[in-house]
Amino acid sequence: MIKRALWLFNKDLVSELRTRYAINALAMFIIVTISVILFAIGQEKISHALAAGLLWVVIFFSAMSGLSRAFVSEEERGTNLLLQLVASPTVVLTGKLFYNLILVFTMNMVILVLYSALFDAFALKNVFLFLASFVLGNTGLAFASTIIASIIAKANSKGTLYPVLSFPILLPLLLMLVEITKKCSDGVAFGEIAPEFFALVSYNVIMATASYMLFDFIWKE
């Protein structure tokens, strides 16, 4: 199964490197969003809490511009029927998830580096806990984005439906990540972050379980 999933991941990666649709969309959105925030703030001093919130706002809206293509591209090229014949739903979901994980981590690492370099207010006193939550947050974002992309793939208004479905599902994840990032900026101990951190782990488990349980029905519809 893993071998076939990696083959599907490689197919999507090669296709993306040829067209650069998601890469270009993400790059432009990241540059524009961070530039607008910089110009809006100007010389004003912002708090650590606001800087933490703005980071995840940039990440959320960047994800909306590039992660919906996981299954939409298969519908546009007419290859979804071929995938149904040659691969099981579990293999398809795993391969698409690998692709979105790489895309999410690459995108968010670029955002994190740029954001840290350009915003002095974004200062982390508890780096280890932030990085742990960053990894969990990206994983949850990839799981949620992948299953939502599979749901809207056959819809006529894919561009508008994706953010509408994503917002209520990703809102709890974003609120937890913003709260953890704020506390990491203040340098609090793990005991004070533990409720949000374990809720973040639970979110990932729920999204992973729901994705693999529901995808068989979504993919065959």
C-alpha positions in Angstrom: 0.0 0.0 0.0 2.7 2.5 0.9 4.5 1.8 -2.4 1.4 2.7 -4.4 0.7 5.7 -2.2 4.2 6.9 -2.8 3.7 6.4 -6.6 0.6 8.6 -6.4 2.5 11.2 -4.4 5.3 11.2 -6.9 2.7 11.6 -9.8 1.1 14.6 -8.1 4.5 16.2 -7.2 5.8 15.9 -10.8 2.6 17.3 -12.2 2.8 20.2 -9.8 6.4 20.9 -10.6 5.4 21.1 -14.3 2.4 23.4 -13.9 3.4 25.2 -10.7 -0.2 26.1 -10.1 -0.4 25.6 -6.4 3.3 26.8 -5.8 2.7 30.0 -7.7 -0.6 30.7 -6.0 0.9 30.0 -2.6 4.0 32.1 -3.2 2.0 35.1 -4.4 -0.5 34.9 -1.6 2.3 34.7 1.0 4.2 37.7 -0.4 1.0 39.8 -0.8 -0.4 38.9 2.6 2.8 39.6 4.6 3.4 42.8 2.6 -0.1 44.1 3.4 0.3 43.4 7.1 3.7 45.1 7.2 2.3 48.2 5.4 -0.8 48.2 7.7 1.2 48.0 10.9 3.9 50.6 9.7 5.9 51.8 12.7 3.3 50.7 15.2 4.2 48.3 18.0 2.1 45.2 18.1 1.7 42.7 21.0 3.0 39.2 21.1 -0.6 37.9 21.2 -1.5 39.9 18.0 1.6 38.7 16.2 0.8 35.1 17.1 -2.8 35.5 15.7 -1.6 37.1 12.5 0.8 34.3 11.8 -1.9 31.7 11.8 -4.2 34.0 9.8 -1.6 34.1 7.1 -1.2 30.4 7.2 -4.9 29.7 7.1 -5.6 32.0 4.1 -2.5 30.7 2.2 -3.8 27.2 2.7 -7.1 28.2 1.2 -5.4 29.3 -2.0 -3.4 26.2 -2.8 -4.6 23.0 -0.9 -7.9 22.6 -2.7 -6.2 21.2 -5.8 -5.6 17.7 -4.4 -8.6 16.1 -6.0 -9.8 18.9 -8.3 -6.9 18.3 -10.6 -8.0 14.7 -11.0 -11.5 15.8 -12.0 -10.2 18.3 -14.5 -7.8 15.9 -16.2 -10.4 13.1 -16.1 -8.1 10.7 -14.3 -10.3 10.0 -11.3 -11.9 7.0 -12.9 -8.5 5.5 -13.7 -7.4 6.0 -10.0 -10.6 4.2 -8.9 -9.7 1.2 -11.0 -6.0 0.9 -10.2 -5.9 2.0 -6.5 -7.9 1.4 -3.4 -9.5 4.4 -1.6 -7.0 4.0 1.3 -4.1 4.2 -1.2 -5.5 7.3 -2.9 -6.1 9.1 0.3 -2.7 8.3 1.7 -0.9 9.4 -1.5 -2.9 12.7 -1.6 -2.2 13.2 2.1 1.6 12.8 1.5 1.4 15.4 -1.2 -0.6 17.9 0.9 1.7 17.3 3.9 4.8 18.2 1.9 3.0 21.2 0.4 1.8 22.4 3.8 5.1 22.0 5.6 7.0 23.7 2.8 4.6 26.6 2.7 4.4 27.1 6.4 8.2 26.8 6.9 8.6 29.6 4.4 5.9 31.7 6.1 7.5 31.1 9.5 11.0 32.1 8.4 9.7 35.3 6.6 7.4 36.1 9.5 10.1 35.7 12.1 12.5 37.8 10.1 10.1 40.7 9.4 8.1 40.9 12.7 10.0 41.8 15.8 7.0 41.2 17.9 7.0 37.6 17.0 9.5 36.3 19.7 9.2 32.8 21.0 10.5 32.0 24.5 9.4 28.3 24.4 10.6 27.2 21.0 10.4 23.5 21.5 6.7 23.5 22.4 5.9 25.8 19.6 7.7 23.6 17.1 5.8 20.5 18.4 2.5 22.4 18.1 3.6 23.6 14.6 4.1 20.1 13.4 0.8 18.9 14.9 -1.0 22.0 13.4 0.4 21.4 10.0 -0.6 17.7 10.1 -4.1 18.6 11.2 -4.3 21.2 8.4 -3.2 18.6 5.8 -5.7 16.0 7.0 -8.6 18.5 7.0 -7.7 20.1 3.7 -7.3 16.7 2.0 -10.7 15.3 3.0 -12.5 18.6 2.2 -10.8 18.7 -1.2 -12.2 15.3 -1.9 -15.7 16.4 -1.0 -15.8 19.5 -3.2 -14.0 17.9 -6.2 -17.2 17.2 -8.1 -18.9 20.4 -7.2 -19.5 23.1 -9.8 -18.4 26.0 -7.6 -15.2 24.5 -6.1 -13.5 27.9 -5.5 -16.2 29.2 -3.2 -17.2 25.9 -1.6 -13.8 25.0 -0.3 -13.3 28.0 2.1 -17.0 27.7 3.2 -16.5 24.1 4.3 -13.0 24.6 5.6 -13.7 27.5 8.0 -15.9 25.7 10.5 -13.6 22.6 10.5 -10.3 24.5 10.7 -11.5 27.1 13.2 -11.0 25.0 16.3 -7.6 24.1 15.1 -6.6 27.7 14.5 -7.9 28.8 17.8 -5.9 26.2 19.6 -2.7 27.1 17.6 -3.1 30.8 18.3 -3.5 30.2 22.0 -0.5 27.9 22.1 1.6 30.3 20.1 0.6 33.2 22.4 1.6 31.2 25.5 4.9 30.1 23.9 5.6 33.8 23.2 5.1 34.4 26.9 7.4 31.5 27.9 4.9 29.7 30.1 5.5 26.1 31.3 4.0 23.1 29.6 1.5 22.6 32.4 -0.3 25.8 31.3 -0.3 24.7 27.6 -1.2 21.1 28.2 -5.0 21.4 27.7 -4.6 23.1 24.3 -1.7 20.8 23.4 -3.7 17.6 24.1 -6.7 19.0 22.4 -4.5 19.5 19.4 -3.4 15.9 19.5 -7.1 14.8 19.8 -8.0 17.0 16.8 -5.4 15.2 14.7 -6.6 11.8 15.8 -10.2 12.6 15.1 -9.4 14.1 11.6 -7.3 11.1 10.7 -9.9 8.6 11.8 -12.8 10.4 10.2 -10.8 10.8 6.9 -10.0 7.1 6.5 -13.5 6.0 7.6 -15.4 8.4 5.3 -13.2 8.6 2.3 -14.3 5.2 0.8 -17.9 6.6 0.5 -16.8 10.0 -0.8 -14.4 8.6 -3.4 -17.0 6.2 -4.9 -19.8 8.7 -5.1 
